[in-house]
């Protein structure tokens, strides 16, 4: 999910409460992921594909940490082929 993320944007940290854990700001990325759907017999039926925006914090130790998954929406226009 993180490796295929695109559309990187940066935002400064303006909230006082995040001064220790996001000292160098926030990054947001667009990504997608799939969850398999199985029938009663345990056979794979399809995948539910979702689009999401992930929030990554840039901590004072210089490392990037996944903080949250935002705006999750199921993709319904084109099903993923098996």
Secondary structure, 3 states (H helix, E strand, C coil): CCCCCEEEEEECCCCHHHCCCCCCCEEEEEEEEEEEEECCCCCEEEEEEEEEEEEEEECCCCCEEEEEEEEEEECCCCCCCC
